[in-house]
Amino acid sequence: MSMMIFEIISEVTEVEAIAVGSSIRDVQRLRKQYGRGRWKKMKGVAKIRLMKR
């Protein structure tokens, strides 16, 4: 698996939830690692700068 290294250079806009709670595939790991809460999988639009490796 390759990893992309990037920097966010603008505000994140057009933010929306695409999954909430138990509909998130990895919610058990998130709860174990970070605790309970109302987990949401979000998406949005921003300008980024890709870094060279």
Protein Blocks (a to p, Z undefined) as FASTA:
>chain_A
ZZdddddfbdcehiacfbehjllmklmmmmmmnopcdddddddddddddddZZ
